[in-house]
């Protein structure tokens, strides 16, 4: 994992939180998939 999170990753977390707060499950799921893809890539699982 990177020592300092990329701005893109931080934005994805903010997107999840905002989508959950407004009840938008589609956007929340899309943002979570983005986060998980990044984690898998960082761990060499992608």
Secondary structure, 3 states (H helix, E strand, C coil): CCCCCCHHHHHHHHHHHHHHHCCCHHHHHHHHHHHHHHHHHHCCCC
